């Protein structure tokens, strides 16, 4: 059974930092696109960052460019989201997602078959 388990969320003041982790089990994802997606209350979910199988060209939402960094350690089957200079508008539930297909780079939610349960990030002003 494939599982994605996020951790690292919490409450932080504006300007602070957090590191989210997503540990995958049940299969390896070294050749798969993995993403961080967030959904704030009353808003649609959005891709925050995507790392594809090549890891050379991660994609970031414009709102987080220069502040967030996605990374992955394939040996640990884990993806991270390093978040710096957090702002209240970053408050959301953050989900880890993985594409079941290999060698893809997709920005369609429908292509991500595996999802974690989410971790809450709250940024106070």
N, C-alpha and C positions, 0 to 999 in steps of 0.2 A: 504494500500500500504506500503510495507516494504521499509524503507530507512536507509542507513548507511551514516552518515555525519561525515567526518573527519575535524579536526581543529588542529591548533598548529604548523603547518609548518612555515618556514621562512628562513631567512638568519642568519647564525651563523658562528663565527670564529672557526677554528680548535681547538679542545680541549674543546669546549663549550658543552652545553646541551640543549635539547629540550624535551618537552613532547607532544606527539601526543594523541589526543582523538578521539574516534569513538563512536558517539551516535547513537544507533539504535532505530527505531520507527516502529510501525506497527505490531510487534510481539515481544515476548521475546526470548532471546537467552541463557538463563541460563543453558540449557542442551545441548548447541551446541558448536562445535569447532568454534573459531574465530581466525583470523590470520591477521598479517600485512605482506603485500607484497610490494616490491619496484621494480621500473624499472628505471634504469638509461638510459640516452640517448645512443642509439646504442647498448644497452645490453638487454638480455632477462630478464624477470621478475623473481624474486626469492623470496622465502619465507624468511622473516626476523625472524618472531616469530609466534608461534602458541600456543594458550591455548585451551585445550580441555575441555570437560564438567567436568572433575574431578579436573581441575586446579592444580593438584599435580605435574605434570611433563611437564612443558612447553618445547617446542622445539625451539631452536635457530639456526640460520645459524652460521657456524663456524666463519664467519667474524665479527659477532657482540657479540659472547659469552663473558661475563664478562663486556660488555659495555651497552648493552640494556636489559631492563626488560619489559616483558609484564605482565599486570595485568588487572583484570576486577572487576567491581562493579556491580553485578547482579541487585541490587536494583535500580540502575540507568540505567541498560541496556547499559552499557558503557564499552569499552575496551580502555586501555591506552598503549602507548609505551613510556617508559622512555629511552631516549637516552643520554648517557654520552660519554665523550671523543670522540666527533664526529670528523671524518676525511673527507677530500675532497672526498674520494671514497664512502662516505655515501650519497653523493649528488644524489638525485633521486626523483621521485614522489612516495609517499607512499600511498598505498591503504589499506583500511580495507575490510575484506571479512568474510562472515559467511556461515557456512554449514547449509543447510536447514534441514538436518536430525539430530536427537538427538542421544546422547551417541556414538558419533564417534570421531575418532582422525585421521584425514586424511591429507596427504601432497600432494594431487592431486588437481591442480587448478580446474579441471573439477567438483570436488565435492563441490566447494564453489559457491553456487547459487547467493548469494547477495554480491554486491560490492559497495563501495563508489565511489565518484567522484575523489578522490585523493587529496593529499596536497603536495605541493612542499617543499622539504628540500634542501637548498643549503649551503654547508660548504666551506668557503673560507680558503685558506692556508695562 
